């Protein structure tokens, strides 16, 4: 394990995952990988309950992590992989909330309603994200943003500066490559993946109006 992603989802994590893999720090275990590893659900259940988890076993074969649920356990991963660097992906809090509630949280609520009806969000809901990290109150904008900002501040306090990069995906290759000690890929645009319009299969008017390289990633 070389890179530990400590940033919440919808902070450019899909784009950064693709960038890390392009730079040779892959495969990267992103939330999208969870469905590909159903045998890992047992480990996630144990983590949510506060039970010991063999993080090296869970991450066998991966070089990096991004997004939930890994960002919740960045401290544990730092202990398991003391040589790994920590990447805190960030974004304007208001933009982050709007992006998250209209995509990930809406999808979760719809799927849960279909399967369980109007039941409260459980403590382990969404692998401990909605019921755990946000205490079942993600719909409360002020509460959710406070959790987001508190997490980011905690990461900055906890991680030694020489081991940490606070990064916005819109910054592109430069800061990321410098942090990882690798060269900037020549003539290769920085990835821009998992936009709101992609998730809901909508036409992207901004995408049509502007060159791709000028768009800031919204994942």
C-alpha positions as CSV (number, residue, x, y, z in Angstrom):
1,X,0.0,0.0,0.0
2,X,1.5,3.3,-1.1
3,X,-1.4,5.8,-1.0
4,X,-4.1,6.1,1.6
5,X,-7.1,8.2,0.5
6,X,-8.5,10.1,3.5
7,X,-11.1,12.3,1.6
8,X,-14.8,11.7,1.6
9,X,-16.6,10.5,-1.6
10,X,-17.6,13.2,-4.1
11,X,-14.3,15.0,-3.8
12,X,-12.9,13.9,-7.1
13,X,-12.2,10.4,-5.9
14,X,-13.0,8.6,-9.1
15,X,-10.9,11.0,-11.1
16,X,-8.0,10.7,-8.6
17,X,-8.3,6.9,-8.6
18,X,-7.9,6.9,-12.4
19,X,-5.0,9.3,-12.1
20,X,-3.2,7.2,-9.5
21,X,-3.5,4.1,-11.6
22,X,-2.2,6.0,-14.6
23,X,0.8,7.0,-12.5
24,X,1.5,3.4,-11.5
25,X,-0.2,3.4,-8.1
26,X,-2.8,0.8,-8.9
27,X,-5.0,-1.0,-8.6
28,X,-6.8,1.6,-6.4
29,X,-9.5,0.4,-4.1
30,X,-12.4,2.8,-4.6
31,X,-16.0,2.5,-3.3
32,X,-16.8,1.2,-6.8
33,X,-14.6,-1.8,-6.0
34,X,-16.7,-2.9,-3.0
35,X,-19.4,-4.5,-5.2
36,X,-16.7,-6.5,-6.9
37,X,-15.5,-7.9,-3.6
38,X,-18.6,-9.3,-1.9
39,X,-16.4,-11.4,0.4
40,X,-15.1,-8.1,1.9
41,X,-18.5,-7.3,3.4
42,X,-17.7,-9.4,6.4
43,X,-14.6,-7.3,7.1
44,X,-16.6,-4.1,6.7
45,X,-19.3,-5.3,9.0
46,X,-16.6,-6.0,11.6
47,X,-15.0,-2.6,11.1
48,X,-18.4,-0.9,11.6
49,X,-18.9,-2.8,14.9
50,X,-15.4,-1.8,16.0
51,X,-14.0,-5.3,15.8
52,X,-10.4,-6.0,14.7
53,X,-9.8,-6.2,10.9
54,X,-6.8,-7.6,9.1
55,X,-6.3,-4.5,6.8
56,X,-3.4,-6.1,5.0
57,X,-5.5,-9.0,4.0
58,X,-8.4,-6.9,3.0
59,X,-6.1,-4.8,0.8
60,X,-4.1,-7.6,-0.7
61,X,-3.2,-6.7,-4.3
62,X,-4.1,-3.0,-4.0
63,X,-1.6,-0.1,-4.1
64,X,-3.9,2.7,-3.1
65,X,-7.3,3.5,-1.6
66,X,-9.8,6.3,-2.3
67,X,-13.3,7.2,-1.1
68,X,-15.6,5.5,1.4
69,X,-15.3,3.3,3.3
70,X,-11.5,3.5,3.4
71,X,-11.4,7.2,4.3
72,X,-13.2,6.4,7.6
73,X,-10.3,4.1,8.6
74,X,-7.3,6.2,7.5
75,X,-5.8,6.1,11.0
76,X,-5.9,2.3,11.1
77,X,-4.5,2.1,7.6
78,X,-1.7,4.4,8.6
79,X,-0.7,2.0,11.3
80,X,-1.0,-1.0,9.1
81,X,1.0,0.7,6.3
82,X,3.5,3.1,8.0
83,X,5.3,3.9,4.8
84,X,2.2,4.9,2.8
85,X,1.4,8.5,2.0
86,X,-2.0,10.1,2.8
87,X,-4.0,12.0,0.2
88,X,-6.8,14.2,1.5
89,X,-9.1,15.1,-1.4
90,X,-11.1,18.2,-0.6
91,X,-13.8,20.4,-2.2
92,X,-15.9,23.4,-1.4
93,X,-18.2,22.1,1.4
94,X,-21.4,23.5,-0.1
95,X,-20.6,22.0,-3.6
96,X,-19.6,18.7,-1.9
97,X,-23.0,18.5,-0.1
98,X,-25.1,19.3,-3.1
99,X,-23.1,16.8,-5.2
100,X,-23.4,14.0,-2.6
101,X,-27.1,14.4,-1.6
102,X,-28.2,14.5,-5.3
103,X,-26.1,11.4,-6.2
104,X,-24.8,8.9,-3.7
105,X,-27.3,9.6,-0.9
106,X,-30.3,9.8,-3.2
107,X,-29.3,6.5,-4.8
108,X,-28.9,4.9,-1.3
109,X,-32.3,6.2,-0.1
110,X,-34.1,5.0,-3.2
111,X,-32.6,1.5,-3.1
112,X,-33.2,1.3,0.7
113,X,-36.8,2.4,0.3
114,X,-37.4,-0.2,-2.4
115,X,-36.0,-3.0,-0.1
116,X,-37.1,-1.8,3.4
117,X,-39.7,0.9,3.0
118,X,-39.6,4.1,5.1
119,X,-37.3,2.7,7.8
120,X,-34.7,4.7,9.7
121,X,-31.1,4.6,8.3
122,X,-29.3,1.9,10.4
123,X,-26.0,2.5,12.1
124,X,-24.3,0.4,9.4
125,X,-26.2,1.9,6.5
126,X,-24.1,2.3,3.4
127,X,-21.2,0.5,5.0
128,X,-21.3,2.7,8.0
129,X,-21.4,6.0,6.0
130,X,-24.9,7.3,6.3
131,X,-25.9,5.8,9.7
132,X,-22.4,5.9,11.2
133,X,-20.3,8.8,9.9
134,X,-23.4,11.1,9.6
135,X,-25.4,9.5,12.5
136,X,-28.4,9.0,10.2
137,X,-28.8,12.8,9.6
138,X,-27.1,13.4,6.2
139,X,-30.3,15.2,5.1
140,X,-29.5,17.9,7.6
141,X,-27.2,20.2,5.5
142,X,-25.5,22.0,8.4
143,X,-24.8,18.7,10.3
144,X,-23.4,16.9,7.2
145,X,-21.2,19.8,6.2
146,X,-19.9,20.1,9.8
147,X,-19.0,16.4,9.8
148,X,-17.2,16.9,6.4
149,X,-15.2,19.9,7.7
150,X,-14.4,18.3,11.0
151,X,-13.1,15.2,9.3
152,X,-10.8,17.2,7.0
153,X,-9.5,19.2,9.9
154,X,-8.8,16.1,11.9
155,X,-6.9,14.5,9.1
156,X,-4.7,17.6,8.8
157,X,-4.0,17.5,12.6
158,X,-3.3,13.8,12.7
159,X,-1.2,13.2,9.7
160,X,2.4,14.4,9.7
161,X,2.8,17.2,7.1
162,X,5.6,15.4,5.2
163,X,3.2,12.5,4.7
164,X,0.1,14.4,3.7
165,X,-1.2,16.1,0.5
166,X,-4.4,18.2,0.8
167,X,-5.6,18.2,-2.8
168,X,-8.4,19.3,-5.1
169,X,-8.7,17.3,-8.3
170,X,-9.0,20.5,-10.3
171,X,-5.4,21.2,-9.5
172,X,-4.4,18.5,-12.0
173,X,-1.2,16.5,-12.3
174,X,1.3,18.9,-10.9
175,X,0.8,18.7,-7.1
176,X,-0.1,15.0,-7.2
177,X,3.0,14.0,-9.2
178,X,5.3,16.1,-7.0
179,X,3.8,14.5,-3.9
180,X,4.3,11.0,-5.3
181,X,7.7,11.7,-6.7
182,X,6.9,10.9,-10.3
183,X,6.9,12.8,-13.6
184,X,3.9,14.5,-15.1
185,X,2.4,12.4,-18.0
186,X,3.1,14.2,-21.2
187,X,0.1,15.2,-23.3
188,X,-2.3,13.2,-21.1
189,X,-5.3,15.1,-19.8
190,X,-6.1,14.7,-16.1
191,X,-9.1,12.3,-15.8
192,X,-12.6,13.8,-15.2
193,X,-14.9,10.9,-14.2
194,X,-18.2,10.1,-12.5
195,X,-20.0,13.4,-13.0
196,X,-23.5,14.1,-11.8
197,X,-24.7,13.8,-15.3
198,X,-23.0,10.5,-15.8
199,X,-24.5,9.0,-12.7
200,X,-28.0,9.9,-13.7
201,X,-27.4,9.4,-17.4
202,X,-28.2,13.0,-18.3
203,X,-26.8,15.1,-21.1
204,X,-23.9,17.3,-19.8
205,X,-24.5,20.8,-21.2
206,X,-21.2,22.1,-19.7
207,X,-19.4,19.2,-21.2
208,X,-20.8,20.1,-24.6
209,X,-20.0,23.8,-24.2
210,X,-16.4,23.6,-22.9
211,X,-13.3,21.7,-23.7
212,X,-13.0,18.6,-21.5
213,X,-9.7,19.7,-20.0
214,X,-11.3,22.9,-18.7
215,X,-13.9,21.1,-16.6
216,X,-13.4,20.5,-12.9
217,X,-14.1,16.9,-11.9
218,X,-17.1,16.4,-9.6
219,X,-16.6,13.0,-8.2
